[in-house]
């Protein structure tokens, strides 16, 4: 039996926190889906993209995590490539690659992200679809960072993301999660020791 194993590793004690973090990731993906789902007839909504891409398993009625995660990732990638294309004034991927190879990639990424993340820049975006895309990219950057931190087991990055995830929960209508995450943060910061 597992309880008779001699070490916490053999008893799989480490698996419980991993499952909890994965559950947090699933909840965040569902919250982003609910926030940006919209209507199937509205260009720029996740419902529109899911329909265009034939993603039938992505619905608001108990979404499939893997299908949702895939749609979120693909939509994010497409929106970032499009934002880059608009920023560079290119319509094709090859033109973007030629331009990017001549510049320092990190600087270009910072410029594009600054334009998308600054609230003052949102007003300059061309229409509701562009503004929604910028907000989706902002939300996905947090989701991707949390997912990456969980995968790497980087507790420092996970701790940094908890603030943002708590805000997502509060705004996204999952107030019980927000309350529990606030309790967790209070415990980490004020109550519990580092051990």
N, C-alpha and C positions, 0 to 999 in steps of 0.2 A: 504494500500500500504506500501511497505517496506520503502519508503522515509519518511513516517509519524511516523515510530517507534521512540521511545524516546532514545534508546541507540545504540551505535555502534555495540554492540553484537547482538541486535535484528535486526539491519539493515544488518547483516552478513558482516560488513566491514572487519572482520577478515578473511573471506573466500578468498578474492582476493590474499593476499600474499601466502596462502596455495596452491592455484591453481598454482601460478607462480613457487613455489618451486617444486611442483609435475611435472610441465612441465620441469623444469631443470633436475629433476631425469630421466624423460623419454628421454630427449635429451642425457644425459650421457649414459644411457643404449643403445641407438641407436648408439652412437659413439663407445662404446666398441664393440658392435656387428659388426659394419662395420670394425673396426680395426682388429678384430680377426676372422672374418667369414671365410676367405680363400676359399678353394675349397672342394667340397664334397668328392673327392678322396684322400685328404691329411689327414692322421691320425694326430690328435691334433688340427685340425681346428674346429671352432664352427659349420661349415657346416657339417663336418663329424659326430660330436656328435649329431646334430639335426637330421640327417638322421638315425643314429643308434637308437636314442630314438623315432623316428617317430613323431618328432615335425614339422608338415607340416605348421603350422602358422608362423614359424620363417623364414622370408625371408628378403632380403635387399630391396625389393620393398614395402615400407610402412609396417614395422614390427608391429605386434600386441604387445603392451607393456607388457601385462600380460604373454603372451607366451615367449617373449624375456626375461623378468625378471626371469621367472621360469627356463628357460634353463641356463641363466647366473648363477643363484644360485646353481642349481644342478651340473653344470660343475665345479663351484668353489669348492663346497663341495667334489666332487669326486677327484679333483686335490689335494686338501689339504690332504685328507685321504691318497692318493697315495704318496704324498711327505713325510708324516709322516711315512708311511710304509717303504719307501726307506731309510729314515734316521735311523729308528730303526732296519732295516734289517729283517722286518717281511713281510710275504706275505698275511697273513690273518688278519681280523679285531680283532679276539679274541687274537691273539698274541700281537697285538698293545695295546689292552686294558689291558692285563696282565702287559705289560711293563710300560705303562703309570701310572697305579695304584701304582706302586712301586716308582715312581719319583714324583717330584713336577710338576704338569701340566703346570703352568705358565712358569717355566724355560724352559721346553721342547718346548713350543710354541715359546718362544723368540729365541731359538737356530734354530729351523726350519725356522722361518721368516727371521732371519738374513741371513741364507744361501740363501734364495730365493731373498732377496731384495738388497743385496750387489752386485754392478756391478762387483767387482773383483771375486765374487763367480760364476757369470753367465758363465764366461769362463770355469769353471770346470764342468759345467753341460754337460751331455752326449747327444749331438746332438741338432738339431734344435727344435725338439718337446719339449724337456725339457726346452730349453731356452724360447720358446713361452709360455709354461705353466707357467714359472716363471713370465714372463711379464703380462700374463693374471691375475695371482693371485695378482700381484702388482696393476693392474688397478682395479680389483674387490674389493680390500681392501678399496680403495678410494670410490668406488661406494657404498659399504656396509656402510661405515662410514657416507657418505652423506645421504643415505636413512634412517639410524638410527637417525641421527640428525634431519632430517625433521620430522620423525615420533614422536620424543620426543619434538619437538619444541625448541630445544637447539640452540639458535641463535649464541652462541659462537662457537660451533662446526661447524655450517653451515658456519660461517665467515671464519674459518680456512680452510675448504674444498674448498672455492671459488677460492683460489689461484690454487689449483690442477685442479679444473674443468676448469678454464680459460686456463690452459696449454693444457688440453685434447681438448678443443674446437679449439685452435689454431692449434695444431698438427693434429687433426681429421678432419680438413677441414670445420669446422663451424665457420668461422672467424667473422661473424656478432655477434654470441653469445659471442665470445672471446672479441670483442670490447665492447659490452654492459656490460659484467662482469668486464672489466677493468674500465669502467666508474663508475660502482657501487662501486668497491673497492676504487677508487679515492675519490668518494663522502663520503664513510664511514670513510676513513682515514684522508682526508685533508679538505673537504668542509663542510660537515654536522655536526651539533651538535649531542650530544648523544640522544637528544630528538627526 
